[in-house]
């Protein structure tokens, strides 16, 4: 299963626990702000969406 930008941050962490490090490295709020999509979280926290998506999918393998 591939991680997509529309998936909620908390859902990704539950399905792929290794991704929590990626969110932390990119300084994405995955605690209180984890109920939004990856795309919205990136916009909120000013993170490059393409870069984090590549890192997340690599970590999920």
Backbone torsions as a table, in degrees:
resi	resn	phi	psi	omega
1	UNK	NA	132.9	-179.8
2	UNK	-95.1	140.5	176.4
3	UNK	-79.2	134.4	179.9
4	UNK	-118.3	160.7	-177.3
5	UNK	-65.7	-18.3	-178.7
6	UNK	-85.5	-10.2	-179.4
7	UNK	-73.6	144.9	177.3
8	UNK	-73.3	142.3	-177.8
9	UNK	-55.2	-48.2	-178.6
10	UNK	-63.0	-35.8	178.5
11	UNK	-65.8	-39.4	178.9
12	UNK	-64.0	-43.9	-179.5
13	UNK	-63.5	-39.2	179.0
14	UNK	-65.1	-42.2	-178.1
15	UNK	-78.4	-32.7	-176.3
16	UNK	-132.5	80.2	-175.7
17	UNK	-54.7	-27.9	-179.8
18	UNK	-65.7	-17.7	-177.9
19	UNK	-74.3	-13.8	-179.9
20	UNK	-60.2	-34.4	177.8
21	UNK	-65.6	-38.5	179.1
22	UNK	-63.5	-47.6	178.4
23	UNK	-59.4	-41.4	179.1
24	UNK	-65.2	-43.6	180.0
25	UNK	-61.3	-36.2	-179.5
26	UNK	-88.9	1.6	179.1
27	UNK	59.3	41.8	174.6
28	UNK	-90.5	129.9	178.9
29	UNK	-70.6	102.4	-178.7
30	UNK	-103.6	1.7	178.8
31	UNK	-92.7	-82.1	-178.7
32	UNK	-74.7	-25.7	-177.1
33	UNK	-104.5	21.1	-174.0
34	UNK	-84.0	-2.5	-179.4
35	UNK	-90.6	14.6	177.2
36	UNK	-111.0	165.8	177.6
37	UNK	-68.2	161.0	177.3
38	UNK	-59.4	-41.3	-179.6
39	UNK	-59.7	-46.5	-179.9
40	UNK	-68.2	-37.7	177.1
41	UNK	-63.0	-38.9	178.2
42	UNK	-66.4	-42.3	178.3
43	UNK	-63.0	-43.9	-179.1
44	UNK	-63.1	-44.7	-174.5
45	UNK	-97.6	8.0	176.8
46	UNK	56.7	55.4	-178.9
47	UNK	-116.3	141.5	177.9
48	UNK	-66.4	114.2	-176.2
49	UNK	-61.4	-45.1	-178.3
50	UNK	-63.1	-40.5	-178.9
51	UNK	-65.2	-45.4	-178.6
52	UNK	-70.4	-35.6	179.4
53	UNK	-62.6	-41.5	178.2
54	UNK	-62.7	-44.4	-179.4
55	UNK	-66.8	-40.2	179.4
56	UNK	-63.5	-46.5	-178.6
57	UNK	-67.4	-32.0	176.0
58	UNK	-67.1	-43.4	-179.6
59	UNK	-67.3	-30.1	-176.5
60	UNK	-78.0	-11.1	-177.8
61	UNK	-71.8	NA	NA
